[in-house]
């Protein structure tokens, strides 16, 4: 699997709270994964953005927590709590 931003991330996310992944570009200087916000009604459109040191680290995180074991991800657990509280 190539370790660059041209790879398709559509094959990864099984996590229902995943929003996007971005990498180093001229415009974006961060390697990130963005998830759904776990706090409502802040008055701002904010979302958790996880930063990584390199693309390999992000790829490993995504393979583990955005796909295979997303129910064990600490961010997914917190976001899931938000929905339990709403019921």
C-alpha positions, 0 to 999 in steps of 0.5 A: 500500500503506498504511503501517500495522500493519493491512496483512497481513504474511502476503503478505511473508515467503518467508524460512523464518526469519521469525517475526513483525513488530510495530509501535507499539501501546500495549503495544509501543513498537517497530517490529520484525521477529523472526527465528529464533534462529541460536544453539542451547542458550543456556538462554534463549528468545531470538531476533533482533529487528531494530528500525526507526525507522519503519514505512516503513523496516521495510516496505522491509526486509521487501519486500527481505529477507523476500521478494524477496531473502531468501537475501541477508539477513545474518540469513538467511545466518547462520541457514542456517549453523546448519543446515549445521553441524548436518548 
